[in-house]
Amino acid sequence: MASIKRHKFKLTSEQLLEMLYWLKLIRAFDERLSVLVRQGRVRSGVYSSIGQEAIVVGTCYGLKKDDYICPLHRDLGTFLMKGVNSGVMMAQMYGKATGLSKGRDSALHSGVPELGIFGNTSMLGANTPVAAGLALTFKIEGRDNVVIAYFGEGASNTGDVHEAMNVAAVHTLPVVFVCENNVYAYSLPIEKSMAIEDVADRAEAYGFDGVAINGNDVLAVYQATQGAIARARAGDGPTLIECKTYRWHGHSEHDPAFYRTDEELAMWKSRDPLPTFTTYLRHRNVLTDEGLLEIDARVIKDIDEAVAFAESSPDPDPSEAATDLYA
Ligand SMILES: Cc1ncc(C[n+]2csc(CCOP(=O)(O)OP(=O)(O)O)c2C)c(N)n1
């Protein structure tokens, strides 16, 4: 680690503004989806990431196209950052023929190999051994690519996650394990599922570094991820980054989240990653009034166009239900 200098991860003003755009786009996408669900427009299950955007942006920003991500069910924004068009993503949520899976599955199960996206698996944590397998391929082929494996603190209690971490450590695989600790696994609060405070502590048992960071600080997430990626590319194996955060909505849009208090939600809303980063950029004189208006207008336009594309797209043709099947 000593050889990897922090200044390597410095960002230009343009890059910082681009990060703000992504944070706002992902927030706006989820907010619009939430409304569309209530209007009965969306066929997919929706697992909102509102409140957790800094993790998506901080980990995906600067990834190479042929680096892989193994997202969890809440990581719709990672698809956008990896290069999926927002209209196609919206069509996917609508179950339209123009979506990623042409209406064959809901939400984020679709993989996009050409963009380095391995589709989400329904079984919690099952994407992490897949991530280790992808990383093993990179190692065998002598490529300097990395894999980011996302999972929740709930999933961190499953056997798969432990096996993946162990095998990644034993074979010094280029995996960055990113735990999105948003306090609840559905209705289960963390203190009822773990006897330790930090998921990050588990890494030590497998022989690599784990760090717990503020998951609502996009630059902290970016710095930690870039350090882990640099070590992974250099052949130094995996890292576990636990990002402490909170999801503002329920587990999914059909969950009213009665298991938590208004006070708790209000406390976490006061740590909203978007205004925090916006204020930082203004203090650094990176963001002007006009710049902010420009980004907001671009985001609204992108989301409006995405919805229009999904709305005007055809439904899947029943005669094609059996095409693209492997078995
Ligand atoms: C092995 C397994 N057990 C239970 C479920 C049902 N389930 C889906 S998401 C979820 C909660 C996940 O919590 P966490 O891993 O913390 O991620 P979060 O949803 O909080 O982002 C549960 C229990 C499942 N999909 N797979």
PDBQT file of the ligand as one rigid body, heavy atoms in Angstrom, charges set to zero:
ROOT
HETATM    1  C1  LIG A 401     -30.179 -16.826   0.458  1.00  0.00    +0.000 C 
HETATM    2  C2  LIG A 401     -31.320 -15.863   0.439  1.00  0.00    +0.000 A 
HETATM    3  N1  LIG A 401     -32.021 -15.668   1.582  1.00  0.00    +0.000 NA
HETATM    4  C3  LIG A 401     -33.059 -14.784   1.600  1.00  0.00    +0.000 A 
HETATM    5  C4  LIG A 401     -33.407 -14.104   0.448  1.00  0.00    +0.000 A 
HETATM    6  C5  LIG A 401     -34.583 -13.092   0.472  1.00  0.00    +0.000 C 
HETATM    7  N2  LIG A 401     -34.047 -11.742   0.494  1.00  0.00    +0.000 N 
HETATM    8  C6  LIG A 401     -33.864 -11.047  -0.650  1.00  0.00    +0.000 A 
HETATM    9  S1  LIG A 401     -33.146  -9.553  -0.386  1.00  0.00    +0.000 SA
HETATM   10  C7  LIG A 401     -33.093  -9.815   1.299  1.00  0.00    +0.000 A 
HETATM   11  C8  LIG A 401     -32.476  -8.791   2.223  1.00  0.00    +0.000 C 
HETATM   12  C9  LIG A 401     -31.065  -8.496   1.794  1.00  0.00    +0.000 C 
HETATM   13  O1  LIG A 401     -30.407  -7.699   2.721  1.00  0.00    +0.000 OA
HETATM   14  P1  LIG A 401     -28.925  -7.226   2.419  1.00  0.00    +0.000 P 
HETATM   15  O2  LIG A 401     -28.089  -8.348   1.966  1.00  0.00    +0.000 OA
HETATM   16  O3  LIG A 401     -28.449  -6.486   3.618  1.00  0.00    +0.000 OA
HETATM   17  O4  LIG A 401     -29.094  -6.216   1.169  1.00  0.00    +0.000 OA
HETATM   18  P2  LIG A 401     -30.058  -4.954   1.073  1.00  0.00    +0.000 P 
HETATM   19  O5  LIG A 401     -31.370  -5.474   0.529  1.00  0.00    +0.000 OA
HETATM   20  O6  LIG A 401     -30.189  -4.378   2.439  1.00  0.00    +0.000 OA
HETATM   21  O7  LIG A 401     -29.424  -4.019   0.135  1.00  0.00    +0.000 OA
HETATM   22  C10 LIG A 401     -33.629 -11.052   1.622  1.00  0.00    +0.000 A 
HETATM   23  C11 LIG A 401     -33.720 -11.589   3.000  1.00  0.00    +0.000 C 
HETATM   24  C12 LIG A 401     -32.665 -14.362  -0.731  1.00  0.00    +0.000 A 
HETATM   25  N3  LIG A 401     -32.918 -13.720  -1.874  1.00  0.00    +0.000 N 
HETATM   26  N4  LIG A 401     -31.623 -15.231  -0.704  1.00  0.00    +0.000 NA
ENDROOT
TORSDOF 0
